Amino acid sequence: MSIKENLNSLKNQIPEHITLVAVSKTKPLEDILQAYNAGHRVFGENKVQEMVDKFHSLPNDIKWHMIGHLQRNKVKYIAGFVDLIHGVDNLKLLKEINKQGLKNDRVINCLIQIKIATEDSKFGMSINEAKKLITSEEFKNLENISIKGVMGMATFTDDKDQIQSEFQSLEKGFNELKISLENINTISMGMSGDYNIAIDSGSTMIRVGSSIFGSRQYQ
């Protein structure tokens, strides 16, 4: 099947309120253009340099999502155009995003990354750490960021019950944070292998690559 057919098939399967982030990391420009020409506009990258290169080479109405782990010293390169940063997992990073937002005269949308997986390799804060962060005085002074919700990644496992339990814990955490941040509306969870479980568990945004573009190509 073509990229366009894959996209249309996926969009027909998921509820209308779900935002589909097409994960275009490692994919060539022509693949992204095929998805773009099929009407898709939201793309996710996990490396800053690759995202910057693609931003300069592709139509300017694309909404670029930074879905990978973001280092503070790289924020400045994407601050002028990034639509949403998924993986914010500490106050220092948030302060840097705020600083670069101020320089670019824009408010940058962010998600707080919550660690729901058992693997040590996954980044993220606990819900309690996130609560402390969003109720701190320092957080209140950050006027050039807007927290839109949470992001999480389930453990890489075939155990569907475990995945479901982790996704449900993220939705529960989201509802706890909503008490302090009333305007949050995004739960970014679910990828090619588990997005159906994620949607059943309350996801509003899924990050899908291989189901659209085929398996990854590493340079």
Secondary structure by P-SEA (a helix, b strand, c coil): ccaaaaaaaaaaaccccbbbbcccccccaaaaaaaaaacccbbbbccaaaaaaaaacccccbbbbbccccccccccccccccccccccccaaaaaaaaaaaaaacbbbbbbbbbbccccccbbbbcaaaaaaaaaccccccccccccccccccccccccaaaaaaaaaaaaaaaaaacccccccccccccccccaaaaaaacccbbbbccccccccccc
